[in-house]
C-alpha cells in the first residue's frame, strides 16, 4: 500500500533559520531517505517552495479563479512529502514516527487511493 508522509511547518522555520540549525535536520532527511530507499519503500520525495510561491485555483461561478498563496489561512503549510510503498498502515506509521522525531514539525500519514 502507498502512503504519503506529509510534513507541515512554518515557512519562517526554513527561510529565517540559520544554516547551522538546519544542517542537522537536512542530514537526518538524507539518512531517512536512504533508509527508505534501502528498504524498497521510497516512491518519491520532494521539498516544496515556501507558501508565497503557491497559486490556488478554484471555481467561482463556473470559471477558474486564481489566487496567490495556499488554500487555507494558517501558519503551518505543507513543506514537503515522502510517498512510500509499504505492507500496511503499521509500517507507514513507524516511518512517520521516525520522520516526526527529527523533523520538529507535524507529519500526517495519508493512505493513497489506488487508481
C-alpha positions in Angstrom: 0.0 0.0 0.0 1.1 3.5 -0.7 1.1 6.3 1.9 2.1 9.9 1.7 4.0 11.3 4.7 3.1 15.0 4.6 5.4 17.4 6.5 3.8 20.6 7.9 5.8 23.6 9.0 6.0 27.3 9.2 7.7 29.0 6.2 9.8 31.0 8.6 11.3 27.8 10.1 13.1 27.3 6.8 13.6 30.8 5.4 14.9 32.5 8.5 16.7 29.8 10.5 20.5 29.9 10.3 22.3 27.2 8.4 23.9 25.6 11.5 20.4 24.9 12.8 19.1 23.4 9.5 22.1 21.3 8.7 21.4 18.5 11.3 17.8 18.3 10.2 18.8 18.0 6.5 21.3 15.3 7.4 18.5 13.4 9.1 16.4 13.7 5.9 19.3 12.3 3.8 19.6 9.4 6.2 15.9 8.8 6.3 15.6 8.9 2.5 18.5 6.4 2.2 16.9 4.1 4.7 13.6 4.2 2.8 15.4 3.6 -0.4 17.3 0.6 1.1 14.0 -0.8 2.4 12.5 -0.6 -1.0 9.8 1.7 0.3 10.6 5.0 -1.3 8.4 6.0 -4.2 9.2 9.8 -4.3 10.0 12.7 -2.0 10.3 16.4 -2.5 10.6 19.6 -0.5 8.3 22.4 -1.6 8.9 26.1 -2.1 7.5 28.5 0.6 3.8 29.2 0.5 4.1 32.7 -1.1 5.0 30.8 -4.3 1.7 28.9 -4.3 -1.2 29.6 -6.6 -4.6 28.2 -5.7 -7.2 27.6 -8.4 -10.9 27.1 -7.5 -14.1 27.5 -9.5 -16.2 30.6 -8.9 -19.4 30.8 -10.9 -18.1 28.0 -13.2 -14.9 29.9 -14.0 -11.4 29.2 -12.7 -10.3 31.8 -10.1 -6.6 32.1 -9.4 -5.4 33.4 -6.0 -2.0 33.8 -4.5 -1.0 31.5 -1.7 -2.2 28.3 -0.2 -5.9 27.3 0.1 -6.0 27.7 3.9 -5.1 30.5 6.2 -2.6 29.0 8.6 0.9 29.5 9.8 1.6 25.8 9.1 1.9 24.9 5.4 2.8 21.7 3.6 6.6 21.8 3.3 7.3 18.5 1.7 6.4 14.9 1.4 7.6 11.3 1.1 5.5 8.9 -1.0 6.2 5.4 0.3 5.0 1.9 -0.5 4.9 -0.4 2.5 2.9 -3.5 3.5 0.4 -1.8 5.8 -0.5 1.2 8.0 1.6 0.0 10.9 4.7 0.2 8.8 3.7 3.6 7.4 3.2 4.9 10.9 6.6 3.6 12.0 8.2 5.6 9.2 6.0 8.6 10.0 7.0 8.5 13.7 10.7 8.4 12.8 10.2 11.4 10.4 8.3 13.4 13.0 11.1 12.6 15.6 13.7 14.7 13.8 11.6 17.0 11.6 10.3 19.0 14.6 7.1 19.6 12.7 3.8 17.6 12.4 3.7 14.8 10.0 0.5 13.3 8.6 0.3 9.8 7.2 -2.2 9.7 4.3 -3.3 6.5 2.6 -3.2 6.8 -1.2 -6.2 5.7 -3.2 -5.1 3.1 -5.7 -6.5 4.2 -9.1 
